[in-house]
């Protein structure tokens, strides 16, 4: 996990989860692995898929608010979300998947 994921950087209610994942590197690696295809894509294409995913989840899946926060058109956001789904094989509309992706972002220090 990166330095960004330290307890003082996150709300107190996330600290126990973060501690538990730090104590179990195998589980932390699992969650970090969920983002691996997006990291590769972002590095190879100078993309913003991780940033887009983080914003989308932070805005509760609201496309309008997410697009506004990223200063992009909603169609661009839809394209990025489709790309995220294609690369990860995960449906970001599924609440369980959203939770897993939020944990992955927390573990990787992207929150």
Secondary structure, DSSP 8 states (H G I E B T S, - for coil): --GGGSGGGS-HHHHHHHHHHHH-HHHHHHHHHHTHHHHHHHHHHT--HHHHHHHHHHTTT-HHHHHHHHT--HHHHHHHHHHHHHHH---TTSHHHHHHHHHHHHHHT--
